Amino acid sequence: MSVAGGNATADEKKPGYCEDSTDSDNDTERKRLLRRISTSKCVGRLPVVKEGYLMKQTRSFQRWQRRYFRLRGRTLYYAKEKDIKIGEARG
């Protein structure tokens, strides 16, 4: 909020406070970051924190599908089967 004189408060001056960003901006940033991570050679060297089969809902939320999930670093990957390369996994 601005004070009566049109001056911004201290909180409004902080980066990230009430920023106007569109979904397309966030989408573009996310894609750029994922591309950079996926092409990085260090992804394969990150330790696997957890992995195993879980049930995932379909897009229509009417069915459940068994998928193999792997948490590596701060990224969650999933695929239909356990034996899949990171580059081919979704996440």
C-alpha positions in Angstrom: 0.0 0.0 0.0 1.1 3.5 -0.6 0.8 6.3 2.0 -1.4 9.3 1.3 1.3 11.3 -0.4 2.0 8.6 -3.0 5.2 7.4 -1.4 5.8 3.7 -1.2 6.2 2.0 2.2 9.4 0.2 3.1 7.8 -3.1 2.4 6.8 -2.1 -1.2 10.4 -1.3 -2.0 11.6 -4.8 -1.1 12.2 -7.0 -4.1 9.4 -9.6 -4.5 6.8 -7.6 -2.7 3.6 -7.4 -4.7 5.4 -7.7 -8.0 3.3 -7.8 -11.1 4.2 -10.9 -12.9 2.2 -12.9 -15.3 1.9 -16.7 -15.6 3.8 -16.5 -18.9 6.7 -14.7 -17.2 6.8 -17.4 -14.5 6.5 -20.1 -17.1 9.3 -18.7 -19.2 11.6 -18.4 -16.2 10.7 -22.0 -15.1 11.5 -23.4 -18.5 14.8 -21.5 -18.7 15.8 -22.9 -15.3 14.7 -26.4 -16.1 16.7 -26.3 -19.4 19.8 -25.1 -17.5 19.4 -27.8 -14.9 18.7 -30.5 -17.4 21.8 -29.7 -19.4 24.0 -29.4 -16.4 26.4 -32.3 -15.8 26.0 -32.1 -12.0 22.4 -33.4 -12.1 23.5 -37.0 -12.3 25.9 -36.6 -9.4 23.4 -35.4 -6.9 22.5 -38.0 -4.3 19.1 -39.7 -4.5 17.3 -38.7 -1.3 14.2 -40.9 -1.8 12.8 -43.1 -4.5 10.0 -45.6 -5.0 6.6 -46.2 -6.5 3.7 -44.0 -5.7 0.2 -43.6 -7.1 -0.4 -40.4 -9.2 -3.8 -39.0 -10.3 -4.4 -38.6 -14.0 -5.2 -35.2 -15.4 -8.9 -35.9 -15.2 -8.6 -36.8 -11.5 -10.7 -39.9 -12.1 -8.0 -42.6 -12.2 -4.7 -43.4 -10.4 -1.6 -44.6 -12.1 1.5 -46.2 -10.6 4.6 -44.2 -11.2 8.2 -44.4 -10.1 9.3 -41.2 -8.3 12.9 -40.2 -7.5 13.9 -37.2 -5.4 17.3 -36.0 -6.4 18.6 -32.9 -4.7 15.6 -30.5 -4.8 14.0 -31.9 -7.9 11.3 -34.6 -8.0 11.4 -36.8 -11.1 8.8 -39.5 -12.1 8.4 -42.1 -14.8 6.3 -45.1 -15.7 9.1 -47.5 -14.8 12.1 -47.6 -12.5 14.7 -48.1 -15.2 14.6 -44.7 -16.9 17.3 -42.1 -17.5 16.9 -38.7 -15.8 16.8 -36.9 -19.2 13.7 -39.0 -20.1 11.9 -38.6 -16.8 9.3 -36.1 -16.1 9.6 -33.7 -13.3 
